[in-house]
Amino acid sequence: MIDWILKRLEEGLNNEYYKRYYKKKNTIESIYLCEDCNTVWSIGKESYFRTVHYYRDFPKYGQNKKKCPHCVERSGVSK
């Protein structure tokens, strides 16, 4: 039993098991510029959850325009 534990410790996190099951799953899918509040925001994925990120100091030139979820909720219009 102790030999197995020591062998796993020597392998470290480069083992195939860890590569397969502990991959980084954070991604950003789309970046938009809000039409109302003029803030850049993105739709992303953290693990299995969809998230929205807001960026204050991000270039606004050339971004696709779409209302952010905060402005949509505030105006009362459904998505």
C-alpha positions in Angstrom: 0.0 0.0 0.0 2.7 2.5 0.9 4.7 1.6 -2.2 1.6 2.5 -4.3 1.3 5.9 -2.5 4.9 6.7 -3.0 4.7 5.7 -6.7 1.7 8.1 -7.2 3.6 10.9 -5.4 6.6 10.4 -7.7 4.4 10.6 -10.8 3.0 14.0 -9.7 0.2 15.7 -11.6 1.6 14.7 -15.0 -0.2 11.3 -14.6 -2.7 10.5 -17.4 -5.4 10.1 -14.7 -5.1 13.8 -13.7 -4.8 15.0 -17.2 -8.1 13.3 -18.1 -10.2 14.3 -15.1 -8.8 17.7 -14.0 -8.7 19.7 -17.2 -9.2 23.4 -17.1 -12.8 24.0 -18.2 -13.0 27.8 -18.2 -13.7 29.4 -21.5 -15.1 32.6 -23.0 -17.5 32.1 -25.8 -18.5 35.6 -27.0 -17.6 39.2 -26.3 -20.2 42.0 -26.8 -20.6 45.7 -26.2 -23.8 46.7 -24.4 -25.9 49.2 -26.3 -27.3 50.8 -23.1 -24.5 51.0 -20.5 -21.6 51.0 -23.0 -19.8 48.2 -21.1 -18.0 45.3 -22.7 -19.3 41.9 -21.4 -18.8 38.3 -22.3 -20.6 35.0 -22.0 -18.3 32.3 -20.6 -18.3 28.9 -19.0 -16.7 28.0 -15.7 -16.7 24.2 -15.2 -20.3 23.4 -15.9 -21.9 26.8 -15.2 -22.6 29.6 -17.7 -21.3 33.0 -16.4 -21.3 36.6 -17.5 -18.2 38.7 -17.0 -18.1 42.5 -17.3 -14.9 44.4 -18.3 -14.4 48.1 -17.5 -11.1 48.8 -19.2 -11.5 46.8 -22.5 -11.4 48.2 -26.1 -14.8 48.9 -27.4 -14.0 49.4 -31.0 -15.2 46.6 -33.3 -17.2 44.7 -30.7 -20.6 43.3 -31.6 -23.4 45.2 -30.0 -25.9 43.4 -27.8 -27.7 44.3 -24.5 -26.0 42.8 -21.4 -28.2 40.6 -19.1 -28.2 43.3 -16.5 -29.7 45.9 -18.8 -32.2 43.4 -20.2 -33.4 42.5 -16.7 -33.5 46.2 -15.8 -35.6 47.2 -18.8 -38.0 44.2 -18.3 -37.6 42.8 -21.8 -37.2 39.1 -22.0 -34.2 37.6 -23.8 
